């Protein structure tokens, strides 16, 4: 199943379509279901253990009812929560194999099937490491780099703070909904580090939300693009900078 | 969310508003702090997100340090006993205080009739409540670290950076203040200000100190040596040119041996780029055996060195595996503050009376409970865990804070939007609908 996550499926439907397009192109056996419940990540530090366990069990039952054995998620938060806390709450009762879009894409056979090329002027991009991905039980740090380096005519321009050192966008832990001032400062700092990169890529919908707002508010020219959208652009020969 | 939750939320909101407003103390500090966190030039000593050379130093030593600290936490009693025994043999006066209150009482007894005390910067003394008790008893506290001297001069009450507590004052402000308070006209330059204190205060430190207070960067359990790092020379002066030197610190300052103690101290210097120009190893009071081989105490240095080792929350945290048990490993380097997302964005709003950042908030939680922590900006933490990746002993403050947030939520202290998310997640199965 393709697990889109509630933020993407509610706010970023275009990205969801693109993600589905890429995943199904690589493996048509993946499906998208309706009324998928939220993983519950945002409730972690505000729910009691009993409430959290109840919710996690509810979601797990939903997976079982729908015969879900494997998930590819496009949400960094879902990936982190499903891989770490579901196992903690449910132990061996959680049988679903959870993969993030980036891991799925970085599989050698998928990369060669995609065979991505950018035509035109060499594309210089930077990748922002989301906390949820770099801090996960199985951290996702090298995968996006492998994917980007596999794209012909593209150069990855690393920012100063990357990998486990990356700057948090300020949207994690529900802080974005209460104190936006955090992302006002930190997301701007991320853009400031872009230097030679022409595009800022992120694989986290929370980072994307914060970065997009900061870009608009500060009238920054360089775009921030969600990873899934970027891949589809390259696949379809659309210049990501033209958007 | 209950009434006190609402009140705390409003308070934090107000502080943030103040930090955005031109001319406020919060804004002044915030601007300085942002600059200090990202600056990358050697001209500025308080710097930078993460410097590569210190990171290498941390990485090289991290495994050993973690092992050393875990071993200590698991065998705290043994190390403390060993340390106390050897210190007594070396003529230290050693007190073991079960609680902060006991430590404060012992301290006041050690102070005797003295109404004045000279102290170095000591976060441990704050943690143990010594400063509060001194103030309560009307004892004159003479700060000696220039940063603290400035804080005192300005009567600055807001939380500040533990390592450079006065670093946000400008040269002009300091020169003006000195003119107002002492009537001395100074060129508004750092060098001139330093010269002023050197020419006036140094004499006093060499001649007048009867009782001095410091903490310790580390104490070696094997030989009872106290390690103190500094760059100004104030600690050297007040620990030598004094009658009685009192060391107050938590038992977690103890490390297995002298090499570990020096490593821990060196690490604090390297990470923070404060360059410890002096490291003192104090193994007992001043003494001489130059007359007939008879050991006589109190030659030129301190007559007496009193050590007050405080347990308070520490053994309990280990035995009951409290949510902040991991914090016992902390070596107090304070380097977790620089990479912290919330600290960078919120400066001294994400802080407590113990200083800036997560560790200061954890301390406030330990001593003053969850409401205090929420007031310190607990909910400003994004959980990015930059602190954890950076920490030389891998303490996950993010995780500790997450658990504190949970406690706050259970007590109705979580901010309103988060409460709404929770309801939507559990009821509607989608928080964004």
HADDOCK unambig.tbl for C-alpha pairs under 7 A between the chains (distance, minus, plus):
assign (segid A and resid 6 and name CA) (segid B and resid 430 and name CA) 5.88 0.50 0.50
assign (segid A and resid 6 and name CA) (segid B and resid 432 and name CA) 6.68 0.50 0.50
assign (segid A and resid 7 and name CA) (segid B and resid 432 and name CA) 6.24 0.50 0.50
assign (segid A and resid 10 and name CA) (segid B and resid 432 and name CA) 6.56 0.50 0.50
assign (segid A and resid 10 and name CA) (segid B and resid 433 and name CA) 6.83 0.50 0.50
assign (segid A and resid 37 and name CA) (segid B and resid 429 and name CA) 4.87 0.50 0.50
assign (segid A and resid 37 and name CA) (segid B and resid 430 and name CA) 6.48 0.50 0.50
assign (segid A and resid 38 and name CA) (segid B and resid 425 and name CA) 6.57 0.50 0.50
assign (segid A and resid 38 and name CA) (segid B and resid 429 and name CA) 5.07 0.50 0.50
assign (segid A and resid 38 and name CA) (segid B and resid 430 and name CA) 5.18 0.50 0.50
assign (segid A and resid 40 and name CA) (segid B and resid 425 and name CA) 6.22 0.50 0.50
assign (segid A and resid 43 and name CA) (segid B and resid 422 and name CA) 5.28 0.50 0.50
assign (segid A and resid 45 and name CA) (segid B and resid 402 and name CA) 5.54 0.50 0.50
assign (segid A and resid 45 and name CA) (segid B and resid 403 and name CA) 6.65 0.50 0.50
assign (segid A and resid 45 and name CA) (segid B and resid 405 and name CA) 5.63 0.50 0.50
assign (segid A and resid 45 and name CA) (segid B and resid 406 and name CA) 4.69 0.50 0.50
assign (segid A and resid 46 and name CA) (segid B and resid 405 and name CA) 6.62 0.50 0.50
assign (segid A and resid 46 and name CA) (segid B and resid 406 and name CA) 5.15 0.50 0.50
assign (segid A and resid 46 and name CA) (segid B and resid 409 and name CA) 5.18 0.50 0.50
assign (segid A and resid 46 and name CA) (segid B and resid 422 and name CA) 6.87 0.50 0.50
assign (segid A and resid 47 and name CA) (segid B and resid 406 and name CA) 6.58 0.50 0.50
assign (segid A and resid 47 and name CA) (segid B and resid 422 and name CA) 6.92 0.50 0.50
assign (segid A and resid 48 and name CA) (segid B and resid 406 and name CA) 6.91 0.50 0.50
assign (segid A and resid 48 and name CA) (segid B and resid 410 and name CA) 6.74 0.50 0.50
assign (segid A and resid 55 and name CA) (segid B and resid 426 and name CA) 6.46 0.50 0.50
assign (segid A and resid 131 and name CA) (segid B and resid 384 and name CA) 5.33 0.50 0.50
assign (segid A and resid 164 and name CA) (segid B and resid 389 and name CA) 6.50 0.50 0.50
assign (segid A and resid 165 and name CA) (segid B and resid 386 and name CA) 6.80 0.50 0.50
assign (segid A and resid 168 and name CA) (segid B and resid 341 and name CA) 6.07 0.50 0.50
assign (segid A and resid 168 and name CA) (segid B and resid 384 and name CA) 6.01 0.50 0.50
assign (segid A and resid 170 and name CA) (segid B and resid 341 and name CA) 6.70 0.50 0.50
assign (segid A and resid 170 and name CA) (segid B and resid 382 and name CA) 6.25 0.50 0.50
assign (segid A and resid 171 and name CA) (segid B and resid 382 and name CA) 6.61 0.50 0.50
assign (segid A and resid 172 and name CA) (segid B and resid 382 and name CA) 4.44 0.50 0.50
assign (segid A and resid 172 and name CA) (segid B and resid 383 and name CA) 6.38 0.50 0.50
assign (segid A and resid 172 and name CA) (segid B and resid 384 and name CA) 6.82 0.50 0.50
assign (segid A and resid 173 and name CA) (segid B and resid 382 and name CA) 4.51 0.50 0.50
assign (segid A and resid 173 and name CA) (segid B and resid 383 and name CA) 5.75 0.50 0.50
assign (segid A and resid 174 and name CA) (segid B and resid 418 and name CA) 6.67 0.50 0.50
assign (segid A and resid 175 and name CA) (segid B and resid 379 and name CA) 6.88 0.50 0.50
assign (segid A and resid 175 and name CA) (segid B and resid 380 and name CA) 6.02 0.50 0.50
assign (segid A and resid 175 and name CA) (segid B and resid 382 and name CA) 5.87 0.50 0.50
assign (segid A and resid 177 and name CA) (segid B and resid 417 and name CA) 6.44 0.50 0.50
assign (segid A and resid 178 and name CA) (segid B and resid 417 and name CA) 6.38 0.50 0.50
assign (segid A and resid 179 and name CA) (segid B and resid 380 and name CA) 6.99 0.50 0.50
assign (segid A and resid 182 and name CA) (segid B and resid 342 and name CA) 6.40 0.50 0.50
assign (segid A and resid 182 and name CA) (segid B and resid 345 and name CA) 5.24 0.50 0.50
assign (segid A and resid 185 and name CA) (segid B and resid 345 and name CA) 5.75 0.50 0.50
assign (segid A and resid 186 and name CA) (segid B and resid 341 and name CA) 6.91 0.50 0.50
assign (segid A and resid 186 and name CA) (segid B and resid 345 and name CA) 6.77 0.50 0.50
